[in-house]
Amino acid sequence: MEKKFIGAGAVSGLIAGLISFLFARIFIEPQVAKAIDYEGGRSEAEEALEAAHGHMPAHEHGEVFTRSIQENIGAGVGTIVFALCMGAFFAVAFTIFWAYVGRRYPAIDARWVAAALGVLGFVAVFGVPFFAYPANPPAVGDDDTIGARSGAFLTITVVSVIAMIAAVGLAMYLRPRLGGLISAVLAAVGYLVVVAIAIALLPEFHEVPGPLMDGDRIAYEGFPGAVIGDFRVYVIANQVILWTVLTTVFAGVLGRLTRSSDSRSATLAGAVR
C-alpha cells in the first residue's frame, strides 16, 4: 500500500504542477516581465548617470537563455519538478501519519486525514516562511545578500516544519487527556510561539529599490509598489491552487484505493464462505 501512496503523490504532484504552471504563466509572468523591464530601464539610467559623471559603465553579458525559453520551458519544468517533489514528500508524510492515526482510530476516513495534512503542510511549508520572507519579483534584492536571504528562508522553513510535526505530536498526545479542541489550541499556540521566536531571531531584509537620485533630482523612479503587491498576491494564490489540487487529487486517489481494497476484501470473504 505504501508504494500506491507514493504513486498517488506523484500523480497528484504532476497534476498540481501543470495547473500551477498555467496559472503562473497567465498571472505571475506579466508581473515578472514588468519587473524585468524596470530592471532594464534602471540599468540604462545608472549607465547614463555614470557616463555623465565621467565613469565608464560596466558592460554586462547577455542572458544565456532567451526570455521566451525562461518563462515557458524553464518555468514549466521547474514548477512541475517542484510539484512532483512536493507530491512525493506529501505521500511519505501521509504514510507515516496514517500508520499512527489509522491504527489508533480505525473508523476515521483517510481522505480527511489527507485534507488535514494538506492544510498543515500549506501553513508549515509555505504560509509561515512566506510571512517571514515574502516573495519578491526580479530586480528586488541585493545580489550581495542572496546567500544570507536563502539561508534565512531555509532556516525558517525547517524550523516551521519541525515545529509543526512537534505540534501535531503534542496534540495527539494531549487529545485523550484534554479533548480534541483544547489539545489542538495548545498545540497551535506552541507552534506559533516557536515560529515567532525564530522569525524574531532571524535577520530582516528590506531591499526594494528606491528612487535613483542624481543629487536632488530623481533620475529614475523606485520600484513600483503595485507590481510587488500583485506579484505576492498571485504567488499566494498559486500556492493555494497547488496545495488544493495536490490534496484533492491525492484524497480522490485514496478513495479509489480504499474502495478497491474493500471490494477485494469482500470478494475474498465471499469466496471463503
Buried (B, 14 or more C-beta within 10 A) or exposed (E): EEEBBBBBBBBBBBBBBBBBBBBBBEBBBBBBBBBBEBBEBBBEBBBBBEEEEEEEEEEEEEEEEEEEEBBBEBBBEBBBEBBBBBBBBBBBBBBEBBEEBEEEEEEEEBBEBBBBBBEBBBBBBBBBBBEBBEBBBBBBBEEEEEEEBEEBBEBBBEBBBEBBBBBBEBBBEBBEEBEEEEBBEBBBEBBEEBBEEBBEEBEEBEEBBEEBEBEEEEBBBEBBEEBBEBBBEBBBBBBBBBBBBBBBBBBBBBBEBEEEEEEEEEEEEEEEE
